[in-house]
């Protein structure tokens, strides 16, 4: 490698000037000698530039730059080092790309890369098996043109990809797929598709089992409850110890009936499609009715139950389902709030959508329990079951109803200070009178 380019340039200029002076001393024509020297140097420089341009046009990795000396020698040497470094880095990058492609090719899950507009860029062989994609004819096409399910289009266009989407495979209806979309880079999308057919089958078996058992238990329980009520009407004719036992049996039969009703409601919510062409529901009127029921539930515990609702704000959906979800939240607030406590119900609209908040001054919930509150039969404290008469299914019902109405549930709670349960609905579900 020659010296730095400044030194090479100074050295070449000094040599040029010295040569011109020597020629001028011999010929006596200093000016012409300087002009001829500068023209010669310019011609040599242009020749080096032409050689450089020809080398750049060839653009072959194994073709070394031209040889030269002086300043141009430094330029060619630096270009050669840059070429070697670029070849080495490209080789390393290609090795990483080959390893990534090899690992994704071996995956059983489909991996699909989409650009910012949702057009197909690359996918692994599993995507061809699960989604029916074909190379190269599908490259560059919108993914929505190849996966033509309305739920997928709505899921992709919504931009809300926190929760996965479950659909039947477009090439085999017996396969159930879970779609997960992650954003990366310049708004590109990485879509991972898993075959969850076995899990879906097990989940369907569980749902069918719960629904069938609930139906089978309803008839014998109705018979037992009917005989208990009949016997309780004739307690005067019974031994003194029997009425207390019969009352307890009737109370537990009622709790079991409540549990069966919740199980059947959950089974119905899971087995049926969300309400289509739903009519707007007057939520303010619905909440007023729920508030009256909550005051009756409070009885002599004297809770301060307040309601603040926008009467012009309506919500598209099923009134029966919304009543079930909202009443579960309000009744839970009453049950777990000490006597004389406050329960505040709010229904309002913002730029982000419609919202229902139920706030209480009850015992609160520790943060470690919050992620599992909507699980079936999950209880923060199992000893409270007998005290409140709950089934452990209320918040699970709330979750399913909100999902069917494109909503979500947020829970904030501080032990000893109370809890806030907030339902959020998109603006597309809200309307005004």
JOKA-V408876 format. One record per residue. SS is DSSP state (2 for helix, 1 for strand, 0 for the rest). OMEGA is omega in radians with two decimals (999 if undefined). Layout:
SS,OMEGA
SS,OMEGA
//
This chain:
0,3.12
0,3.08
0,-3.13
0,-2.98
2,3.12
2,3.13
2,3.13
2,3.14
2,3.12
2,-3.12
2,3.13
2,3.12
2,3.11
2,3.10
2,3.11
2,-3.12
2,3.12
2,3.11
2,3.13
2,3.13
2,3.12
2,3.11
2,3.11
2,3.12
2,-3.13
2,-3.06
2,-3.06
0,-3.14
0,-3.08
2,-3.10
2,-3.14
2,3.10
2,3.12
2,3.13
2,3.14
2,3.12
2,3.14
2,3.11
2,3.12
2,3.12
2,3.11
2,3.11
2,3.11
2,3.12
2,3.12
2,3.10
2,3.10
2,3.11
2,3.11
2,3.11
2,3.11
2,-3.13
2,3.11
2,3.12
2,3.12
2,-3.14
2,3.12
2,3.01
0,3.07
0,-3.04
0,-3.05
0,-3.11
0,-3.13
0,3.10
0,3.13
0,3.06
0,3.08
0,3.09
0,-3.14
2,-3.11
2,-3.14
2,3.03
2,3.07
2,-3.13
2,-3.14
2,3.11
2,3.13
2,3.09
2,3.12
2,3.11
2,3.10
2,3.11
2,3.13
2,-3.14
2,3.12
2,3.12
2,3.14
2,3.14
2,3.11
2,3.09
2,3.11
2,3.13
2,3.12
2,3.10
2,3.11
2,-3.14
2,3.13
2,3.13
2,3.12
2,3.13
2,3.11
2,-3.14
2,3.12
2,3.08
2,-3.13
2,-3.11
0,3.01
0,3.09
0,3.11
1,3.09
1,-3.08
1,3.09
1,-3.12
1,3.07
0,-3.06
0,3.13
0,3.13
0,3.10
1,-3.09
1,3.10
1,-3.09
1,3.06
1,-3.13
0,-3.09
2,3.13
2,3.11
2,3.09
2,-3.12
2,-3.05
2,-3.03
2,3.13
0,3.11
0,-3.11
0,3.07
0,-0.07
0,-2.97
0,-3.12
0,-3.12
0,3.14
0,3.13
0,3.07
1,-3.10
2,3.12
2,3.09
2,-3.10
2,3.03
0,-2.91
0,3.13
0,-3.13
2,-3.14
2,3.12
2,3.13
2,3.12
2,3.14
2,-3.10
2,-3.08
2,-3.08
2,-3.09
0,3.12
0,-3.03
0,3.13
0,3.13
0,3.13
0,3.11
1,3.14
1,-3.14
1,3.00
1,-3.13
0,3.12
0,-3.13
0,-3.13
0,-3.06
0,3.11
0,3.10
0,3.09
1,-3.01
1,3.06
1,-3.10
1,3.05
1,-3.10
1,3.11
1,3.11
1,3.11
1,3.07
0,-3.10
0,3.12
0,3.03
1,-3.10
1,2.99
1,-3.10
1,3.10
1,-3.08
1,-3.12
1,3.05
1,-3.12
0,-3.09
2,-3.13
2,3.11
2,3.13
2,3.13
2,3.12
2,3.12
2,3.12
2,3.09
2,3.12
2,-3.14
2,-3.13
2,3.14
2,-3.12
2,-3.12
2,-3.12
2,3.13
2,-3.14
2,3.12
2,-3.11
2,-3.12
2,-3.05
2,-3.09
2,3.12
2,3.13
2,3.10
2,3.10
2,-3.14
2,-3.13
2,3.13
2,3.11
2,3.12
2,3.13
2,3.12
2,-3.14
2,-3.13
2,3.09
0,-3.10
0,-3.13
2,3.14
2,-3.09
2,-3.06
0,3.03
0,-3.04
0,-3.06
0,-3.06
2,-3.07
2,-3.12
2,3.13
2,3.13
2,3.10
2,3.11
2,3.10
2,3.14
2,3.10
2,3.14
2,3.06
2,3.08
2,3.10
2,3.12
2,3.11
2,3.10
2,3.12
2,3.13
2,3.12
2,3.12
2,3.11
2,3.12
2,3.10
2,3.09
2,3.12
2,3.12
2,3.14
2,-3.11
2,-3.01
2,-3.08
0,3.11
0,3.07
0,-3.11
0,3.12
0,-3.12
0,-3.09
0,3.10
0,3.12
1,-3.14
1,3.09
1,-3.03
2,-3.13
2,3.10
2,3.11
2,-3.14
2,3.09
2,3.09
2,3.12
2,3.11
2,3.10
2,3.09
2,3.14
2,3.10
2,3.07
2,3.10
2,-3.14
2,3.09
2,-3.06
2,3.10
2,2.97
0,3.05
0,3.05
1,-3.07
1,-3.11
1,-3.13
1,3.07
1,-3.02
1,3.07
0,-3.07
0,-3.12
0,-3.08
1,3.14
1,-3.12
1,3.12
1,3.12
0,3.14
0,-3.12
2,-3.12
2,-3.14
2,3.13
2,3.08
2,3.14
2,-3.11
2,-3.07
2,-3.14
2,3.08
2,3.13
2,-3.10
2,-3.11
2,3.06
2,3.12
2,3.12
2,-3.08
2,-3.02
0,3.06
0,-3.13
0,3.14
0,-3.13
0,-3.14
0,-3.08
1,3.01
1,-3.08
1,-3.13
1,3.14
1,3.08
1,-3.04
1,-3.13
1,3.08
1,3.14
0,-3.13
0,3.13
1,3.10
1,-3.03
1,2.99
1,3.13
1,3.05
1,-3.08
1,3.13
1,3.10
0,-3.04
0,-2.99
0,3.11
0,-3.08
0,3.09
0,-3.04
2,-3.10
2,-3.12
2,-2.99
2,-3.10
0,-3.05
0,-3.04
0,-3.07
0,3.06
0,3.11
0,3.03
0,3.10
0,-3.14
0,3.06
0,3.12
0,-3.06
2,-3.13
2,-3.11
2,-3.08
2,-3.09
2,-3.11
2,-3.06
2,-3.12
0,-3.12
0,-3.14
0,-3.07
0,-3.11
0,-3.04
2,-3.11
2,3.03
2,3.07
2,3.12
2,-3.13
2,-3.10
2,3.11
2,3.14
2,3.12
2,3.14
2,3.12
0,3.10
0,-3.13
1,3.09
1,-3.07
1,3.02
1,-3.13
1,3.02
1,-3.06
1,3.06
1,-3.14
0,3.13
0,-3.09
0,3.11
1,-3.07
1,3.04
1,3.05
1,-3.06
1,3.06
1,-3.14
1,3.12
1,3.13
0,-3.13
2,-3.13
2,3.14
2,-3.08
1,3.05
1,-3.12
1,-3.14
0,999
//
